[in-house]
């Protein structure tokens, strides 16, 4: 197997990790870099949800892979986190969730391996579609307690506790 899809998504994970690291390495968060991270993360999720997962489902005789359910819940939680203005607590939560999520995708036998095997006959076509994916437009951050509470509920639906991840 050529692993082109795996490498495409893994490379994007490293790009996003680097953006988040650079945005948060100082006491004050670099909001320009964080904005790039937000757009990048949401676009990465879009590529998985709109291209990779549907292609794998189609190749799997119309059946979703069981792993996709949790990953979609994680995507919802990550998307919700992108609506809240970042502070260092939110960044800890985000970083831990990304580590858990990325591991589920990248580990041997993870979703990237499974999708790669199912869609091996369409790899070049899928890479082309992924490379043409447009950036997700992002809305301004919402500095309200209501949005933070909604974000915490999205994390709970995915099986995570915001306060535990914040430690």
ZIHU-V625066 format. One record per residue. N is the residue number from 1. RES is the residue in one small letter. SS is DSSP state (alpha for helix, beta for strand, coil for the rest). NEAR is the number of other C-alpha atoms within 8 Angstrom. Layout:
BEGIN
N_RES_SS_NEAR, N_RES_SS_NEAR
END
This chain:
BEGIN
1_x_coil_4, 2_x_coil_3, 3_x_coil_8, 4_x_alpha_8, 5_x_alpha_11, 6_x_alpha_11, 7_x_alpha_8, 8_x_alpha_9, 9_x_alpha_8, 10_x_alpha_9, 11_x_alpha_8, 12_x_alpha_9, 13_x_alpha_9, 14_x_alpha_8, 15_x_alpha_8, 16_x_alpha_11, 17_x_alpha_8, 18_x_alpha_8, 19_x_alpha_12, 20_x_alpha_11, 21_x_alpha_8, 22_x_alpha_9, 23_x_alpha_13, 24_x_alpha_12, 25_x_coil_7, 26_x_coil_6, 27_x_coil_5, 28_x_coil_5, 29_x_coil_11, 30_x_coil_9, 31_x_alpha_7, 32_x_alpha_7, 33_x_alpha_11, 34_x_alpha_13, 35_x_alpha_8, 36_x_alpha_9, 37_x_alpha_11, 38_x_alpha_10, 39_x_alpha_12, 40_x_alpha_11, 41_x_alpha_9, 42_x_alpha_11, 43_x_alpha_12, 44_x_alpha_9, 45_x_alpha_9, 46_x_alpha_10, 47_x_alpha_11, 48_x_alpha_9, 49_x_alpha_10, 50_x_alpha_8, 51_x_alpha_12, 52_x_alpha_11, 53_x_alpha_12, 54_x_alpha_9, 55_x_alpha_10, 56_x_alpha_13, 57_x_alpha_12, 58_x_alpha_9, 59_x_alpha_9, 60_x_coil_10, 61_x_coil_6, 62_x_coil_7, 63_x_coil_7, 64_x_coil_9, 65_x_coil_9, 66_x_coil_5, 67_x_alpha_7, 68_x_alpha_10, 69_x_alpha_8, 70_x_alpha_8, 71_x_alpha_9, 72_x_alpha_9, 73_x_alpha_11, 74_x_alpha_12, 75_x_alpha_9, 76_x_alpha_11, 77_x_alpha_12, 78_x_alpha_10, 79_x_alpha_9, 80_x_alpha_11, 81_x_alpha_10, 82_x_coil_9, 83_x_coil_11, 84_x_coil_13, 85_x_coil_8, 86_x_coil_8, 87_x_coil_7, 88_x_alpha_6, 89_x_alpha_8, 90_x_alpha_10, 91_x_alpha_10, 92_x_alpha_11, 93_x_alpha_11, 94_x_alpha_10, 95_x_alpha_8, 96_x_alpha_9, 97_x_alpha_11, 98_x_alpha_8, 99_x_alpha_8, 100_x_alpha_8, 101_x_alpha_10, 102_x_alpha_9, 103_x_alpha_9, 104_x_alpha_9, 105_x_alpha_9, 106_x_alpha_12, 107_x_coil_7, 108_x_coil_5, 109_x_coil_7, 110_x_coil_11, 111_x_alpha_11, 112_x_alpha_11, 113_x_alpha_12, 114_x_alpha_9, 115_x_alpha_12, 116_x_alpha_12, 117_x_alpha_8, 118_x_alpha_9, 119_x_coil_11, 120_x_alpha_8, 121_x_alpha_4, 122_x_alpha_7, 123_x_alpha_11, 124_x_alpha_6, 125_x_alpha_7, 126_x_alpha_11, 127_x_alpha_11, 128_x_alpha_8, 129_x_alpha_9, 130_x_alpha_9, 131_x_alpha_6, 132_x_coil_6, 133_x_coil_8, 134_x_coil_5, 135_x_coil_8, 136_x_coil_9, 137_x_coil_5, 138_x_coil_6, 139_x_coil_5, 140_x_coil_5, 141_x_coil_8, 142_x_coil_8, 143_x_coil_7, 144_x_coil_7, 145_x_alpha_6, 146_x_alpha_6, 147_x_alpha_11, 148_x_alpha_9, 149_x_alpha_8, 150_x_alpha_9, 151_x_alpha_12, 152_x_alpha_10, 153_x_alpha_8, 154_x_alpha_12, 155_x_alpha_14, 156_x_alpha_10, 157_x_alpha_8, 158_x_coil_11, 159_x_coil_6, 160_x_coil_9, 161_x_coil_9, 162_x_alpha_10, 163_x_alpha_6, 164_x_alpha_7, 165_x_alpha_11, 166_x_coil_9, 167_x_coil_5
END
